[in-house]
Every structure is written in C-alpha cells, then in structure tokens.
Amino acid sequence: MALSIQRIFTEQALKLIHTEEGQFSDVKATEIAPAKLTKHISALANTDGGDIYIGIGEVGTRKRRKWKGFSNPEAANGHLQCFENLFPLGTDFQYEFLRCDAQSGLVLHVQVNKAQSITKASNGITYIRRGAQSLPVDTPDAMKRLEYSKGLTAFETEATNVSKAEVVTSGTIKQFIREVVPAAKPEEWLRKQMLLRDGRPTVAGVLLFAEEPQALLPKRCGIKVYRYKTTELDGFRDALAFTPKTVEGCLYKQIKEAVKLTTEITESIPKLGAQSLEQIKYPPETLHEIITNAVLHRDYSIADDIHIRIFDNRIEVQSPGKLPAHVTVHNILTERFARNGAIVRILNKFPDPPNKDVGEGLNTAFSAMHQLGLKEPIITEKENSVLVFIKHESLASPEEAIMDYLETHPAIKNKEARAVSHVRADYQIKSIFGRMVSKRLIEQVPGTRTSSTAYRKVAKSNGASKREAATK
C-alpha cells in the first residue's frame, strides 16, 4: 500500500527521538522483526490506543537513541504486509512515513486507536498495554475481563449536535496543535483521532477542545468546590463559608484551576499548632492526582458535576459514576481500566500533561500522604458515584499499627509490620519489635526464627492497657 510521507522539522524529530516509552507510545528499531512488533500493536489496540515509531534505534554501550529509518518506502514492505494482514488500514490503524531533512531515512509511524473488537498479534495471542509493557492476556479470567470491557459503549465516543467550529477553531486546539508531531491542521488531526464523526465533534472532542464545554453539552461536566466550616459528617448550608464555586472550561484547564483553587482554600484553614495557629497542608501530589483521576474517569453520561467538599479536617472528592468494569475499591491501586480512553490518551499529549504517570496516579497520591505522616485516602463507592476521603489525620504510631493488626491476626512478621506501619527499613521494624517485647506488649512465637520470626500479643496483665503502653 502507498503511504503518505510527512516532512517534519529537526526539533520535531528530536522530540520523537527522546519520546518516553509508556502507556501510549513506543519507539522501535527497524531491525526488530515485524511479527514481534505486532504484539505492541495488539496491546495498544486492546487498551487505550497510542503510537509506535519504527526507525528509532539505540547505539553504543549507553544505548543512546538515534534516528535510523528505512532507506526508502519499499524497505518497509515486510512490516507493512505483516501489519496489513492483522491490522488493516482504516479506522483503528493508520500508517504514514515521517521524513526529516536533518536525519537519515524514513520513520514508520503507526497510529493505533482503541479497537472495538479484540485484536491478536501474529502469534495468535492477545496483548494489553500496562505502562511501557505489552503483556499477554493468558488466563480465562483475564480474557473475560477484556471481553467485558470491549462490550461497553463509551459515552465519550458519541457524536454531539455541536458545530465542529466549536472545536476546530477554538483557542485550545490552536495552541495544542502547535505541539503535534507531525504538524497537522486541526480538523484533519481531530478526524484522525476519531474526535470528529460525520462532521460533528464527539463528546470527548468537546470536553477536550471546546472553550466552554459546559455550555455545549446537555450533561453537566464542571467541578463545584465547597468550603464547610465544620468537621461534621455531612455539610450543611449554615456551615458554608461562601457560595460554592464552579470551575469550568476544557478538561485541561479544569484540572489545573480546580487543584489551584482547592489548595488555596485548604491552606487558608487555620489549625491549632504547638504554639500558634498554623496552615493545614495536604501533599500537592495527592490533591492533583485525585482531582485528575476524578476528571479522567468519571461517567460523563450522568448529569452531574464533580463535587469537591473542603471541611476543617478533610477533603471529599465525589465523581459521577460507579467504578468501571472489573475495578473495585479493593483493587483500584493495582487494576486499571479507562472508561474514557480517548480523553486519557489525548490529555496525555498536552504540554505538561496532568496525567503524566498513567496508571500510577492514585499510588502517587497514597504515597505522598504517607510521606507527610498522614493517613491514606479512603475510596468508597456510592449508588451512582465514587467518593474519595482525604483526611487530615496523622498516621498511627508503628506500635499502634502493629497492635491493631494483632487484633485480627494471630501473629505478625517483619514484612507485614513494615506494610501496616509504613516503615520501610528492616532494621527499624526490628528495633520497634524489640521495644514492644521489652514493654511486654508482644512476644516471639516459639519455634520461629531468622526471616520467619513472628510475634504475637502477650495476654493482658494488670496495669495500663496495651494501647496505652504502646503510646508511651
């Protein structure tokens, strides 16, 4: 098949050479066998889509990247024939060559959209994308989950009745398109990304590139921020510090402004410190990642806004829609499913994208709370929404955490103790165990030693309770 050759500038070529491999992008050398490359195309098609650039190799012992393209279009025939048999040119798969006058050869650009059906590699195996890895779907359960996810209709892909001019000529798309490689015109690029259908923008296209999506879509898609001067479980009108503020605009702008506003309001809340009133501080990573996650993964078919409620002792972030597919509150830190795959993928293309570390956002949020000595967020699922509680409460002491664990477990080892107490170093836990043994809070389980050493509670004796002793 005859492919177009797009000419790009030197700066754009350097940007591709230094592309970071991840959830949505891969760079490969021309020497890699086409059959091996099909697993990466399969993985992108079965997940959220993405781009592969073939013709960027590594040289030298330091594995420095270099543009090493095909000498001419015919040199890529083996690749294209293999790809065409499995991934025919069309809606889901698009191919083009990239040429740069300052570089040698042609780079083959493979653009993969999220396919509606399950896509297999040349070896007959189905793959999915996890970060920079293409992993096989090799169990019946995993295949069932993939089939389930493929059966869902994404509201973001539905065409709207909005004029295409609202996204094709917006200031947002004009600024965004300057960073696109290879260079393209807004309408052409939006169409290739499936953000225009039958001449009309999709829901995702409007949310990402219209100046005011909230004025164009029949569904509410803004963010409301409340400040309640109370620690009560529910906010009430008399506790409102001001009329709730509404954050609108395209999703990129929404995230940045909502994080900024939430941070400003939170840091204005006084807290009694050791000697005077102090600012309440939450880790900026936590607020950023949880608000970003709410915007990316909410159900836009539900007529409701995202609600951020700021109390004296906590922040609540509520997003419309239940957790998608196989994701639960128990596996949300380890499982991944993009309800809005196009929104996630395209937002990652913006300068300084809010979703830099795809799939790691909530883990980053939890880790940042631990590092500041605060309890990790709590995620709950309501009837038709997901609610995240970010509490400004200090972590329990390691001794308290260990004693709490032993309330429901017969014994505890070093590994479990480090996990529940958020203490990383092995020697620190051993020291904590030693202090607790000397206080007669715990004792070594007979017969356990070295790496299998376990501890159990000591029967309560006269005097202070174990928790009282643990905090002394």
One Martini backbone bead per residue (centre of mass of N, CA, C, O) as a GRO file, in nm:
protein
  472
    1MET     BB    1   0.099   0.034   0.019
    2ALA     BB    2   0.049   0.375  -0.013
    3LEU     BB    3   0.223   0.623   0.161
    4SER     BB    4   0.263   0.891   0.330
    5ILE     BB    5   0.491   1.179   0.348
    6GLN     BB    6   0.608   1.341   0.631
    7ARG     BB    7   0.734   1.651   0.709
    8ILE     BB    8   0.981   1.736   0.950
    9PHE     BB    9   1.137   1.887   1.195
   10THR     BB   10   1.408   1.879   1.392
   11GLU     BB   11   1.261   1.924   1.661
   12GLN     BB   12   1.059   1.690   1.616
   13ALA     BB   13   1.265   1.463   1.589
   14LEU     BB   14   1.386   1.496   1.875
   15LYS     BB   15   1.125   1.438   2.022
   16LEU     BB   16   1.101   1.145   1.923
   17ILE     BB   17   1.374   1.033   2.022
   18HIS     BB   18   1.274   1.128   2.333
   19THR     BB   19   1.059   0.939   2.373
   20GLU     BB   20   0.857   0.809   2.617
   21GLU     BB   21   0.794   0.510   2.716
   22GLY     BB   22   0.447   0.389   2.734
   23GLN     BB   23   0.111   0.366   2.726
   24PHE     BB   24   0.117   0.548   2.423
   25SER     BB   25   0.430   0.469   2.360
   26ASP     BB   26   0.671   0.371   2.092
   27VAL     BB   27   1.011   0.270   2.014
   28LYS     BB   28   1.171   0.134   1.714
   29ALA     BB   29   1.355  -0.066   1.531
   30THR     BB   30   1.397  -0.199   1.211
   31GLU     BB   31   1.518  -0.484   1.310
   32ILE     BB   32   1.257  -0.559   1.415
   33ALA     BB   33   1.036  -0.787   1.392
   34PRO     BB   34   0.718  -0.769   1.287
   35ALA     BB   35   0.595  -0.989   1.475
   36LYS     BB   36   0.689  -0.846   1.739
   37LEU     BB   37   0.528  -0.578   1.690
   38THR     BB   38   0.229  -0.690   1.706
   39LYS     BB   39   0.202  -0.692   2.018
   40HIS     BB   40   0.194  -0.377   2.047
   41ILE     BB   41  -0.053  -0.327   1.872
   42SER     BB   42  -0.244  -0.508   2.028
   43ALA     BB   43  -0.218  -0.363   2.302
   44LEU     BB   44  -0.321  -0.083   2.214
   45ALA     BB   45  -0.597  -0.177   2.094
   46ASN     BB   46  -0.690  -0.317   2.380
   47THR     BB   47  -0.681  -0.041   2.512
   48ASP     BB   48  -0.608   0.313   2.435
   49GLY     BB   49  -0.393   0.341   2.249
   50GLY     BB   50  -0.144   0.480   2.004
   51ASP     BB   51   0.221   0.500   1.937
   52ILE     BB   52   0.450   0.398   1.670
   53TYR     BB   53   0.811   0.417   1.613
   54ILE     BB   54   0.987   0.310   1.319
   55GLY     BB   55   1.342   0.414   1.335
   56ILE     BB   56   1.445   0.401   1.646
   57GLY     BB   57   1.755   0.356   1.781
   58GLU     BB   58   2.030   0.199   1.946
   59VAL     BB   59   2.355   0.321   2.053
   60GLY     BB   60   2.584   0.188   2.212
   61THR     BB   61   2.640   0.131   2.552
   62ARG     BB   62   2.423   0.371   2.634
   63LYS     BB   63   2.171   0.365   2.453
   64ARG     BB   64   2.153   0.572   2.229
   65ARG     BB   65   1.947   0.753   2.046
   66LYS     BB   66   1.848   0.705   1.688
   67TRP     BB   67   1.795   0.793   1.367
   68LYS     BB   68   1.692   0.479   1.179
   69GLY     BB   69   1.566   0.449   0.893
   70PHE     BB   70   1.431   0.385   0.610
   71SER     BB   71   1.554   0.416   0.294
   72ASN     BB   72   1.262   0.331   0.190
   73PRO     BB   73   0.944   0.231   0.145
   74GLU     BB   74   1.019  -0.064   0.047
   75ALA     BB   75   1.175  -0.147   0.316
   76ALA     BB   76   0.871  -0.172   0.468
   77ASN     BB   77   0.702  -0.407   0.342
   78GLY     BB   78   0.717  -0.631   0.558
   79HIS     BB   79   0.567  -0.473   0.773
   80LEU     BB   80   0.306  -0.391   0.616
   81GLN     BB   81   0.209  -0.676   0.544
   82CYS     BB   82   0.179  -0.777   0.833
   83PHE     BB   83  -0.012  -0.553   0.935
   84GLU     BB   84  -0.242  -0.573   0.720
   85ASN     BB   85  -0.338  -0.862   0.798
   86LEU     BB   86  -0.416  -0.765   1.105
   87PHE     BB   87  -0.412  -0.424   1.055
   88PRO     BB   88  -0.608  -0.257   0.883
   89LEU     BB   89  -0.650   0.004   0.711
   90GLY     BB   90  -0.817   0.270   0.908
   91THR     BB   91  -0.974   0.343   1.189
   92ASP     BB   92  -0.765   0.184   1.389
   93PHE     BB   93  -0.538   0.196   1.149
   94GLN     BB   94  -0.239   0.399   1.088
   95TYR     BB   95  -0.012   0.508   0.820
   96GLU     BB   96   0.325   0.663   0.812
   97PHE     BB   97   0.576   0.875   0.699
   98LEU     BB   98   0.885   1.017   0.826
   99ARG     BB   99   1.062   1.323   0.743
  100CYS     BB  100   1.409   1.443   0.779
  101ASP     BB  101   1.666   1.633   0.660
  102ALA     BB  102   1.861   1.573   0.925
  103GLN     BB  103   1.789   1.272   0.859
  104SER     BB  104   1.795   0.913   0.825
  105GLY     BB  105   1.530   0.833   0.675
  106LEU     BB  106   1.232   0.646   0.755
  107VAL     BB  107   0.958   0.675   0.965
  108LEU     BB  108   0.723   0.457   1.104
  109HIS     BB  109   0.387   0.546   1.165
  110VAL     BB  110   0.176   0.405   1.420
  111GLN     BB  111  -0.169   0.440   1.453
  112VAL     BB  112  -0.364   0.359   1.747
  113ASN     BB  113  -0.678   0.263   1.817
  114LYS     BB  114  -0.932   0.174   1.995
  115ALA     BB  115  -1.067  -0.122   1.965
  116GLN     BB  116  -1.376  -0.292   1.942
  117SER     BB  117  -1.204  -0.539   1.917
  118ILE     BB  118  -1.019  -0.811   1.945
  119THR     BB  119  -0.658  -0.812   1.927
  120LYS     BB  120  -0.412  -0.995   1.756
  121ALA     BB  121  -0.130  -1.137   1.709
  122SER     BB  122   0.066  -1.341   1.505
  123ASN     BB  123   0.057  -1.570   1.752
  124GLY     BB  124  -0.258  -1.547   1.869
  125ILE     BB  125  -0.214  -1.331   2.086
  126THR     BB  126  -0.326  -1.137   2.347
  127TYR     BB  127  -0.285  -0.787   2.427
  128ILE     BB  128  -0.175  -0.551   2.678
  129ARG     BB  129  -0.138  -0.233   2.832
  130ARG     BB  130   0.143  -0.161   3.074
  131GLY     BB  131   0.273   0.094   3.016
  132ALA     BB  132   0.572  -0.027   2.854
  133GLN     BB  133   0.399  -0.289   2.836
  134SER     BB  134   0.330  -0.608   2.669
  135LEU     BB  135   0.069  -0.817   2.773
  136PRO     BB  136  -0.061  -1.115   2.814
  137VAL     BB  137  -0.370  -1.286   2.770
  138ASP     BB  138  -0.345  -1.596   2.977
  139THR     BB  139  -0.644  -1.602   3.096
  140PRO     BB  140  -0.974  -1.648   3.129
  141ASP     BB  141  -1.022  -1.406   3.316
  142ALA     BB  142  -0.877  -1.190   3.148
  143MET     BB  143  -1.051  -1.231   2.892
  144LYS     BB  144  -1.321  -1.162   3.023
  145ARG     BB  145  -1.250  -0.871   3.096
  146LEU     BB  146  -1.193  -0.779   2.807
  147GLU     BB  147  -1.470  -0.846   2.689
  148TYR     BB  148  -1.624  -0.662   2.878
  149SER     BB  149  -1.485  -0.394   2.801
  150LYS     BB  150  -1.559  -0.415   2.490
  151GLY     BB  151  -1.883  -0.406   2.546
  152LEU     BB  152  -1.859  -0.115   2.603
  153THR     BB  153  -2.008   0.200   2.583
  154ALA     BB  154  -1.876   0.509   2.506
  155PHE     BB  155  -1.975   0.829   2.555
  156GLU     BB  156  -1.724   0.984   2.429
  157THR     BB  157  -1.797   0.872   2.118
  158GLU     BB  158  -2.031   1.046   2.084
  159ALA     BB  159  -2.213   1.237   1.892
  160THR     BB  160  -2.287   1.565   1.850
  161ASN     BB  161  -2.469   1.889   1.798
  162VAL     BB  162  -2.209   2.030   1.754
  163SER     BB  163  -2.020   2.245   1.612
  164LYS     BB  164  -1.705   2.210   1.476
  165ALA     BB  165  -1.604   2.503   1.533
  166GLU     BB  166  -1.573   2.473   1.850
  167VAL     BB  167  -1.296   2.294   1.794
  168VAL     BB  168  -1.140   2.386   1.527
  169THR     BB  169  -1.128   2.720   1.634
  170SER     BB  170  -1.007   2.704   1.897
  171GLY     BB  171  -0.766   2.800   2.119
  172THR     BB  172  -0.691   2.518   2.221
  173ILE     BB  173  -0.621   2.380   1.945
  174LYS     BB  174  -0.414   2.588   1.846
  175GLN     BB  175  -0.212   2.539   2.077
  176PHE     BB  176  -0.188   2.228   2.059
  177ILE     BB  177  -0.100   2.185   1.748
  178ARG     BB  178   0.199   2.293   1.783
  179GLU     BB  179   0.289   1.998   1.927
  180VAL     BB  180   0.242   1.827   1.686
  181VAL     BB  181   0.350   1.498   1.564
  182PRO     BB  182   0.298   1.582   1.297
  183ALA     BB  183   0.198   1.832   1.138
  184ALA     BB  184  -0.138   1.981   1.160
  185LYS     BB  185  -0.463   2.018   1.112
  186PRO     BB  186  -0.721   2.028   1.316
  187GLU     BB  187  -0.935   1.865   1.153
  188GLU     BB  188  -0.753   1.633   1.066
  189TRP     BB  189  -0.666   1.543   1.351
  190LEU     BB  190  -0.946   1.495   1.478
  191ARG     BB  191  -1.029   1.276   1.276
  192LYS     BB  192  -0.795   1.072   1.333
  193GLN     BB  193  -0.887   1.068   1.653
  194MET     BB  194  -1.208   1.044   1.662
  195LEU     BB  195  -1.338   1.356   1.728
  196LEU     BB  196  -1.475   1.318   1.445
  197ARG     BB  197  -1.821   1.260   1.332
  198ASP     BB  198  -1.979   1.339   1.064
  199GLY     BB  199  -1.885   1.648   1.131
  200ARG     BB  200  -1.884   1.582   1.446
  201PRO     BB  201  -1.831   1.613   1.765
  202THR     BB  202  -1.743   1.460   2.028
  203VAL     BB  203  -1.746   1.450   2.355
  204ALA     BB  204  -1.437   1.452   2.383
  205GLY     BB  205  -1.384   1.692   2.192
  206VAL     BB  206  -1.537   1.901   2.364
  207LEU     BB  207  -1.392   1.863   2.640
  208LEU     BB  208  -1.095   1.923   2.523
  209PHE     BB  209  -1.153   2.191   2.294
  210ALA     BB  210  -1.356   2.355   2.410
  211GLU     BB  211  -1.403   2.640   2.584
  212GLU     BB  212  -1.729   2.561   2.673
  213PRO     BB  213  -1.869   2.267   2.737
  214GLN     BB  214  -2.107   2.345   2.937
  215ALA     BB  215  -2.269   2.500   2.695
  216LEU     BB  216  -2.294   2.231   2.491
  217LEU     BB  217  -2.374   2.019   2.696
  218PRO     BB  218  -2.636   1.845   2.853
  219LYS     BB  219  -2.416   1.768   3.044
  220ARG     BB  220  -2.262   1.790   3.331
  221CYS     BB  221  -1.891   1.913   3.340
  222GLY     BB  222  -1.804   2.017   3.616
  223ILE     BB  223  -1.678   2.196   3.913
  224LYS     BB  224  -1.746   2.184   4.262
  225VAL     BB  225  -1.671   2.412   4.538
  226TYR     BB  226  -1.651   2.359   4.891
  227ARG     BB  227  -1.692   2.529   5.224
  228TYR     BB  228  -1.679   2.377   5.546
  229LYS     BB  229  -1.724   2.485   5.892
  230THR     BB  230  -1.655   2.161   5.965
  231THR     BB  231  -1.662   1.802   6.105
  232GLU     BB  232  -1.893   1.690   5.996
  233LEU     BB  233  -2.023   1.444   5.796
  234ASP     BB  234  -2.215   1.677   5.697
  235GLY     BB  235  -2.302   1.921   5.504
  236PHE     BB  236  -2.423   2.261   5.561
  237ARG     BB  237  -2.540   2.569   5.500
  238ASP     BB  238  -2.436   2.719   5.768
  239ALA     BB  239  -2.125   2.609   5.698
  240LEU     BB  240  -2.087   2.792   5.471
  241ALA     BB  241  -1.845   3.021   5.357
  242PHE     BB  242  -1.960   3.002   5.055
  243THR     BB  243  -2.041   3.004   4.752
  244PRO     BB  244  -2.015   2.785   4.536
  245LYS     BB  245  -1.767   2.695   4.315
  246THR     BB  246  -1.705   2.709   3.957
  247VAL     BB  247  -1.545   2.489   3.726
  248GLU     BB  248  -1.446   2.557   3.394
  249GLY     BB  249  -1.388   2.418   3.085
  250CYS     BB  250  -1.155   2.252   2.982
  251LEU     BB  251  -1.000   1.985   3.121
  252TYR     BB  252  -0.718   2.105   3.152
  253LYS     BB  253  -0.818   2.361   3.300
  254GLN     BB  254  -0.982   2.236   3.527
  255ILE     BB  255  -0.763   2.090   3.681
  256LYS     BB  256  -0.577   2.330   3.746
  257GLU     BB  257  -0.797   2.512   3.888
  258ALA     BB  258  -0.896   2.308   4.104
  259VAL     BB  259  -0.626   2.266   4.247
  260LYS     BB  260  -0.571   2.560   4.316
  261LEU     BB  261  -0.831   2.620   4.475
  262THR     BB  262  -0.808   2.395   4.688
  263THR     BB  263  -0.536   2.486   4.803
  264GLU     BB  264  -0.613   2.774   4.890
  265ILE     BB  265  -0.843   2.696   5.084
  266THR     BB  266  -0.692   2.499   5.268
  267GLU     BB  267  -0.454   2.708   5.353
  268SER     BB  268  -0.683   2.896   5.512
  269ILE     BB  269  -0.693   2.688   5.734
  270PRO     BB  270  -0.691   2.679   6.064
  271LYS     BB  271  -0.444   2.539   6.300
  272LEU     BB  272  -0.359   2.408   6.596
  273GLY     BB  273  -0.059   2.426   6.730
  274ALA     BB  274   0.189   2.434   6.956
  275GLN     BB  275   0.171   2.784   6.959
  276SER     BB  276  -0.010   2.821   6.694
  277LEU     BB  277  -0.141   2.902   6.409
  278GLU     BB  278  -0.187   2.692   6.122
  279GLN     BB  279  -0.151   2.538   5.834
  280ILE     BB  280  -0.310   2.335   5.619
  281LYS     BB  281  -0.154   2.037   5.477
  282TYR     BB  282  -0.137   1.892   5.161
  283PRO     BB  283  -0.036   1.704   4.927
  284PRO     BB  284  -0.014   1.802   4.604
  285GLU     BB  285  -0.024   1.519   4.473
  286THR     BB  286  -0.295   1.431   4.589
  287LEU     BB  287  -0.481   1.646   4.473
  288HIS     BB  288  -0.404   1.614   4.177
  289GLU     BB  289  -0.463   1.304   4.133
  290ILE     BB  290  -0.762   1.294   4.232
  291ILE     BB  291  -0.878   1.508   4.044
  292THR     BB  292  -0.781   1.385   3.781
  293ASN     BB  293  -0.924   1.112   3.814
  294ALA     BB  294  -1.212   1.226   3.816
  295VAL     BB  295  -1.206   1.353   3.528
  296LEU     BB  296  -1.117   1.098   3.360
  297HIS     BB  297  -1.335   0.863   3.507
  298ARG     BB  298  -1.592   0.968   3.470
  299ASP     BB  299  -1.941   0.982   3.401
  300TYR     BB  300  -2.069   1.169   3.126
  301SER     BB  301  -2.377   1.055   3.126
  302ILE     BB  302  -2.403   1.207   3.390
  303ALA     BB  303  -2.600   1.462   3.547
  304ASP     BB  304  -2.306   1.586   3.678
  305ASP     BB  305  -2.080   1.692   3.897
  306ILE     BB  306  -1.800   1.760   4.050
  307HIS     BB  307  -1.723   1.724   4.407
  308ILE     BB  308  -1.564   1.960   4.635
  309ARG     BB  309  -1.512   1.908   4.986
  310ILE     BB  310  -1.419   2.142   5.245
  311PHE     BB  311  -1.303   2.074   5.552
  312ASP     BB  312  -1.140   2.097   5.853
  313ASN     BB  313  -1.046   1.755   5.825
  314ARG     BB  314  -1.123   1.742   5.506
  315ILE     BB  315  -1.155   1.587   5.177
  316GLU     BB  316  -1.400   1.567   4.911
  317VAL     BB  317  -1.431   1.347   4.620
  318GLN     BB  318  -1.695   1.354   4.376
  319SER     BB  319  -1.785   1.117   4.119
  320PRO     BB  320  -1.949   1.018   3.854
  321GLY     BB  321  -1.993   0.699   3.891
  322LYS     BB  322  -1.891   0.398   3.883
  323LEU     BB  323  -1.680   0.166   3.871
  324PRO     BB  324  -1.520   0.019   3.618
  325ALA     BB  325  -1.576  -0.286   3.558
  326HIS     BB  326  -1.324  -0.460   3.756
  327VAL     BB  327  -1.317  -0.225   3.943
  328THR     BB  328  -1.230  -0.170   4.285
  329VAL     BB  329  -1.163  -0.066   4.607
  330HIS     BB  330  -0.944  -0.309   4.636
  331ASN     BB  331  -0.794  -0.282   4.322
  332ILE     BB  332  -0.732   0.021   4.227
  333LEU     BB  333  -0.403   0.014   4.263
  334THR     BB  334  -0.369  -0.243   4.038
  335GLU     BB  335  -0.590  -0.165   3.852
  336ARG     BB  336  -0.701  -0.104   3.499
  337PHE     BB  337  -0.950   0.139   3.362
  338ALA     BB  338  -1.072   0.317   3.075
  339ARG     BB  339  -1.357   0.476   3.018
  340ASN     BB  340  -1.180   0.733   2.880
  341GLY     BB  341  -0.950   0.677   2.655
  342ALA     BB  342  -0.929   0.939   2.483
  343ILE     BB  343  -0.892   1.140   2.710
  344VAL     BB  344  -0.639   1.017   2.832
  345ARG     BB  345  -0.461   1.021   2.574
  346ILE     BB  346  -0.486   1.325   2.487
  347LEU     BB  347  -0.406   1.461   2.757
  348ASN     BB  348  -0.110   1.336   2.738
  349LYS     BB  349  -0.032   1.551   2.491
  350PHE     BB  350  -0.003   1.775   2.662
  351PRO     BB  351   0.147   2.010   2.810
  352ASP     BB  352   0.201   1.914   3.101
  353PRO     BB  353   0.048   1.666   3.192
  354PRO     BB  354  -0.169   1.555   3.441
  355ASN     BB  355  -0.113   1.240   3.319
  356LYS     BB  356   0.186   1.127   3.328
  357ASP     BB  357   0.140   0.871   3.527
  358VAL     BB  358   0.006   0.618   3.403
  359GLY     BB  359  -0.155   0.430   3.663
  360GLU     BB  360  -0.008   0.610   3.927
  361GLY     BB  361  -0.176   0.828   4.072
  362LEU     BB  362  -0.289   0.693   4.335
  363ASN     BB  363  -0.018   0.595   4.441
  364THR     BB  364   0.097   0.879   4.473
  365ALA     BB  365  -0.117   0.984   4.671
  366PHE     BB  366  -0.062   0.779   4.898
  367SER     BB  367   0.245   0.823   4.935
  368ALA     BB  368   0.232   1.128   5.011
  369MET     BB  369   0.082   1.087   5.278
  370HIS     BB  370   0.292   0.915   5.421
  371GLN     BB  371   0.531   1.123   5.402
  372LEU     BB  372   0.345   1.331   5.587
  373GLY     BB  373   0.193   1.149   5.813
  374LEU     BB  374  -0.073   1.047   5.671
  375LYS     BB  375  -0.354   0.921   5.598
  376GLU     BB  376  -0.496   0.745   5.374
  377PRO     BB  377  -0.713   0.733   5.151
  378ILE     BB  378  -1.071   0.689   5.097
  379ILE     BB  379  -1.258   0.453   4.904
  380THR     BB  380  -1.591   0.487   4.777
  381GLU     BB  381  -1.910   0.337   4.685
  382LYS     BB  382  -2.184   0.444   4.548
  383GLU     BB  383  -2.464   0.420   4.369
  384ASN     BB  384  -2.347   0.681   4.150
  385SER     BB  385  -2.047   0.696   4.289
  386VAL     BB  386  -1.728   0.836   4.382
  387LEU     BB  387  -1.558   0.849   4.707
  388VAL     BB  388  -1.303   1.066   4.842
  389PHE     BB  389  -1.104   1.058   5.137
  390ILE     BB  390  -0.910   1.335   5.280
  391LYS     BB  391  -0.742   1.309   5.568
  392HIS     BB  392  -0.629   1.509   5.857
  393GLU     BB  393  -0.453   1.241   5.972
  394SER     BB  394  -0.253   1.080   6.160
  395LEU     BB  395  -0.062   0.837   6.189
  396ALA     BB  396  -0.003   0.572   6.338
  397SER     BB  397   0.188   0.424   6.523
  398PRO     BB  398   0.365   0.145   6.485
  399GLU     BB  399   0.258   0.013   6.745
  400GLU     BB  400  -0.042   0.053   6.686
  401ALA     BB  401  -0.052  -0.094   6.413
  402ILE     BB  402   0.038  -0.370   6.524
  403MET     BB  403  -0.190  -0.406   6.734
  404ASP     BB  404  -0.421  -0.388   6.533
  405TYR     BB  405  -0.338  -0.638   6.369
  406LEU     BB  406  -0.356  -0.837   6.628
  407GLU     BB  407  -0.672  -0.824   6.653
  408THR     BB  408  -0.697  -1.011   6.357
  409HIS     BB  409  -0.418  -1.159   6.422
  410PRO     BB  410  -0.200  -1.397   6.555
  411ALA     BB  411   0.042  -1.273   6.372
  412ILE     BB  412   0.372  -1.111   6.305
  413LYS     BB  413   0.583  -0.989   6.059
  414ASN     BB  414   0.802  -0.790   5.911
  415LYS     BB  415   0.643  -0.737   5.648
  416GLU     BB  416   0.369  -0.660   5.778
  417ALA     BB  417   0.478  -0.432   5.958
  418ARG     BB  418   0.576  -0.245   5.730
  419ALA     BB  419   0.300  -0.211   5.593
  420VAL     BB  420   0.120  -0.098   5.840
  421SER     BB  421   0.354   0.133   5.932
  422HIS     BB  422   0.535   0.257   5.700
  423VAL     BB  423   0.807   0.096   5.726
  424ARG     BB  424   1.095   0.021   5.541
  425ALA     BB  425   1.302  -0.069   5.743
  426ASP     BB  426   1.417  -0.349   5.892
  427TYR     BB  427   1.569  -0.233   6.146
  428GLN     BB  428   1.328  -0.070   6.258
  429ILE     BB  429   1.136  -0.304   6.320
  430LYS     BB  430   1.324  -0.454   6.511
  431SER     BB  431   1.329  -0.223   6.718
  432ILE     BB  432   1.024  -0.218   6.772
  433PHE     BB  433   0.997  -0.506   6.868
  434GLY     BB  434   1.191  -0.476   7.108
  435ARG     BB  435   1.024  -0.265   7.266
  436MET     BB  436   0.761  -0.438   7.284
  437VAL     BB  437   0.884  -0.670   7.444
  438SER     BB  438   0.983  -0.497   7.692
  439LYS     BB  439   0.664  -0.408   7.743
  440ARG     BB  440   0.475  -0.664   7.705
  441LEU     BB  441   0.308  -0.674   7.421
  442ILE     BB  442   0.505  -0.888   7.297
  443GLU     BB  443   0.596  -1.211   7.144
  444GLN     BB  444   0.767  -1.473   7.050
  445VAL     BB  445   0.720  -1.728   6.850
  446PRO     BB  446   0.762  -2.037   6.892
  447GLY     BB  447   0.998  -2.159   6.644
  448THR     BB  448   1.083  -1.881   6.544
  449ARG     BB  449   1.317  -1.756   6.285
  450THR     BB  450   1.460  -1.522   6.137
  451SER     BB  451   1.262  -1.466   5.861
  452SER     BB  452   1.018  -1.623   6.044
  453THR     BB  453   0.970  -1.427   6.251
  454ALA     BB  454   0.723  -1.406   6.513
  455TYR     BB  455   0.445  -1.223   6.660
  456ARG     BB  456   0.259  -1.183   6.967
  457LYS     BB  457   0.046  -1.144   7.202
  458VAL     BB  458   0.014  -1.045   7.525
  459ALA     BB  459  -0.137  -1.103   7.789
  460LYS     BB  460  -0.323  -0.928   7.988
  461SER     BB  461  -0.239  -0.715   8.249
  462ASN     BB  462  -0.171  -0.532   8.486
  463GLY     BB  463  -0.259  -0.208   8.416
  464ALA     BB  464  -0.193  -0.096   8.139
  465SER     BB  465  -0.276  -0.086   7.839
  466LYS     BB  466  -0.153  -0.158   7.539
  467ARG     BB  467  -0.208   0.117   7.408
  468GLU     BB  468  -0.086   0.288   7.627
  469ALA     BB  469   0.196   0.159   7.606
  470ALA     BB  470   0.245   0.218   7.299
  471THR     BB  471   0.240   0.552   7.356
  472LYS     BB  472   0.492   0.587   7.566
   0.00000   0.00000   0.00000
